[in-house]
C-alpha cells in the first residue's frame, strides 16, 4: 500500500489516517441535501454565502475548463486569507455532476494531507443561454501559499508553457512539467516524494477514489522551508468506499474489496476493459499521452483476466474456467506513482533513498 511505501523513506511518519468527524455520514448527508437543492449550506461550513467573499469583480481568473471555472479570491475577513473559488460554467449543478462529486470528495477527505481544505459554498442565481432562471453551486477551498502547478497552464485546447511561451499538445499535458516543479525535485527530492505518496494515499486508499486523468495540471504544489505540500485540486471519480456507495457507482473496472458491482467475467485479457490510453500507456505512438520514458501501465490498467485452470477428471489436461477481470485498486496507483516520469521517477533522479524505493 502507499502508506507502507512512504514508510520506507527517511523522515516518514507512518501514522494511520482516521476519518475525521467532519467526514461522518451526517455531514455527508447535509452536503448532499444542499447540493441537491433540498437544504441550505451545512452549518459546519465557514463560507455559506457570497458575503463571506470579496466582490466578484476582484476575483482573478485561474482557468476555465469545459465544465468548471476557477478564480483566486480572498475572504472578506480581517485576515484576508487567499482562497480558490470554483463553480460550474453554464448549467445548474443540482444533482450528480462533476461539481457535485468534487464537493463530496472535498468534504469526505477534508483535513487529510494532499486534499484542498474545503471552506464551504453557496448557491448563486444565474440565467441560462435560453434566458431561463437557474442556479449553480459555488464552492471555496483554501489556497496554498505560493502554490504552483507541476505542469504548464491550460490555455484553450493546448497547454502553454509560460516560461518557454510555446504550445504544448493535449497529449503532452499528461507528462509535461513546469520549470518550478523540476527545480523543486532537484532541491527537495525526498520531501517531494513523501508529499506525493501522502496525497495519493489520502484520495486513493482512504477515500476510495481513482484518477485516470493523471496530469501534472491536476495538482498543486507549495514549499515552506523544507516542507512540501502536494494536493490533488480536481476531484477524481469515486470507485469504492463511502462516497461510491452514496453515488451508487457502477464501474466497468469493478471495485476492490467491496462487491458494489461485480467485475466482468473473462476468458482472456482482451475481455477486460483498459483504462484511458494516457493512463495505461498501452496504445502505440505518442497519441497515448505518455512520455517516451514512461513504461506500460499496471496489468489491471491494461486489462487483465485472472483465469482459473482446473484439471479434468482422470486427465493430465486442464480446462480454463471463466475468470474475473482484475479490478483497479489503490495498488494500481502505487504502480502509477512509481512509473509516471513526473512523479517518483523525477525525485529519484536526485535522491538515492527514492531510487532505492523504486
Rosetta blueprint (number, residue, H / E / L):
1 X L
2 X H
3 X H
4 X H
5 X H
6 X H
7 X H
8 X L
9 X L
10 X L
11 X L
12 X L
13 X L
14 X L
15 X L
16 X L
17 X L
18 X L
19 X L
20 X L
21 X H
22 X H
23 X H
24 X L
25 X H
26 X H
27 X H
28 X H
29 X H
30 X H
31 X H
32 X H
33 X H
34 X H
35 X H
36 X L
37 X L
38 X L
39 X L
40 X L
41 X L
42 X L
43 X L
44 X L
45 X L
46 X L
47 X E
48 X L
49 X L
50 X H
51 X H
52 X H
53 X E
54 X L
55 X L
56 X H
57 X H
58 X H
59 X L
60 X E
61 X E
62 X E
63 X E
64 X E
65 X L
66 X L
67 X L
68 X E
69 X E
70 X E
71 X E
72 X E
73 X E
74 X E
75 X E
76 X L
77 X L
78 X L
79 X L
80 X L
81 X L
82 X E
83 X E
84 X E
85 X E
86 X E
87 X E
88 X E
89 X L
90 X L
91 X L
92 X L
93 X L
94 X L
95 X L
96 X L
97 X L
98 X H
99 X H
100 X H
101 X H
102 X H
103 X H
104 X H
105 X H
106 X H
107 X H
108 X H
109 X L
110 X L
111 X L
112 X L
113 X L
114 X L
115 X E
116 X L
117 X L
118 X E
119 X E
120 X E
121 X E
122 X E
123 X E
124 X E
125 X E
126 X E
127 X E
128 X L
129 X L
130 X L
131 X L
132 X L
133 X E
134 X E
135 X E
136 X E
137 X E
138 X E
139 X E
140 X E
141 X E
142 X E
143 X L
144 X L
145 X L
146 X L
147 X L
148 X E
149 X L
150 X L
151 X L
152 X L
153 X E
154 X E
155 X E
156 X L
157 X L
158 X E
159 X E
160 X E
161 X E
162 X L
163 X L
164 X L
165 X L
166 X E
167 X E
168 X E
169 X L
170 X L
171 X L
172 X H
173 X H
174 X H
175 X L
176 X L
177 X L
178 X L
179 X H
180 X H
181 X H
182 X H
183 X H
184 X H
185 X H
186 X H
187 X H
188 X L
189 X H
190 X H
191 X H
192 X H
193 X H
194 X H
195 X H
196 X H
197 X H
198 X H
199 X H
200 X H
201 X H
202 X H
203 X H
204 X H
205 X H
206 X H
207 X L
208 X L
209 X E
210 X E
211 X L
212 X L
213 X L
214 X L
215 X L
216 X H
217 X H
218 X H
219 X E
220 X E
221 X E
222 X E
223 X E
224 X E
225 X L
226 X L
227 X E
228 X E
229 X E
230 X E
231 X E
232 X E
233 X L
234 X L
235 X L
236 X L
237 X E
238 X E
239 X L
240 X L
241 X L
242 X H
243 X H
244 X H
245 X H
246 X H
247 X H
248 X L
249 X L
250 X L
251 X L
252 X L
253 X L
254 X L
255 X L
256 X L
257 X L
258 X L
259 X L
260 X L
261 X L
262 X L
263 X L
264 X L
265 X E
266 X E
267 X L
268 X L
269 X H
270 X H
271 X H
272 X L
273 X L
274 X L
275 X L
276 X L
277 X H
278 X H
279 X H
280 X H
281 X L
282 X L
283 X L
284 X L
285 X L
286 X H
287 X H
288 X H
289 X L
290 X L
291 X L
292 X L
293 X L
294 X L
295 X L
296 X L
297 X L
298 X L
299 X H
300 X H
301 X H
302 X H
303 X L
304 X L
305 X E
306 X E
307 X E
308 X E
309 X E
310 X E
311 X E
312 X L
313 X L
314 X L
315 X L
316 X L
317 X L
318 X E
319 X E
320 X E
321 X E
322 X E
323 X E
324 X E
325 X E
326 X L
327 X L
328 X L
329 X L
330 X H
331 X H
332 X H
333 X H
334 X H
335 X H
336 X H
337 X H
338 X H
339 X H
340 X L
341 X L
342 X L
343 X L
344 X H
345 X H
346 X H
347 X H
348 X H
349 X L
350 X L
351 X L
352 X H
353 X H
354 X H
355 X H
356 X H
357 X H
358 X L
